[in-house]
């Protein structure tokens, strides 16, 4: 009889956590560079594609784990497979739309309609990721995993909303620099990672987002 | 809530994965329930009782109750 959760199948390649950490580090570096004014405008938009591109190996790695029966991070399940597929589609749309946004930003005399459309598209693609997480909560049949996902999302929401509120007031008082609002979405994803660590400490499993 | 999941599983020589498969849940779920980190819902508790062929109260006891 096996006593614990350690009976993991062998899965080749880096773990999703590794790629997630790489994404976090990339976003942190970009955030630092943007906050200090070292990069801005089109250059920042172009560099924002780098951490997002890291979603591709992360999703591939997660898929390998789902297919192999899962380990402490990803459980075997159809809901998780659908979630990963939806995130992959949203990420692909995000990458393409960021390319379009950079193109429009560098092109002179673009009609206002195209400026609005190109600026809306990346945001809508990120909404696709939020929607995918919502669907995962609805479709996940394992009540324990569902609880972990909800817990992760609540922790992420608490962190992002708290930071946004504090920063907003500090910004109004001219204590800190202006930050574009999409950074709160980035922070929300960082919050998901913190939520996963909290799940691991409290319940012995990371969660499934 | 205390439970006898680990003992009952040992008596049947089932791994956590074996039990998880029968319950149609993840191995993590079985592990968390077994260690008392997570209390299952009533429907899942009934399912666990069905798998072992016992009543719920033969598997789960309230905190501090004699085993």
Interface residues (C-beta under 8 A of the other chain):
Chain A: X1 X2 X3 X4 X5 X7 X70 X72 X75 X76 X77 X141 X142 X143 X144 X145 X147 X202 X203 X204 X205
Chain B: X6 X9 X10 X13 X14 X15 X16 X17 X24 X25 X26 X27 X28 X29 X31 X32 X33 X35 X37 X38 X40 X41 X44
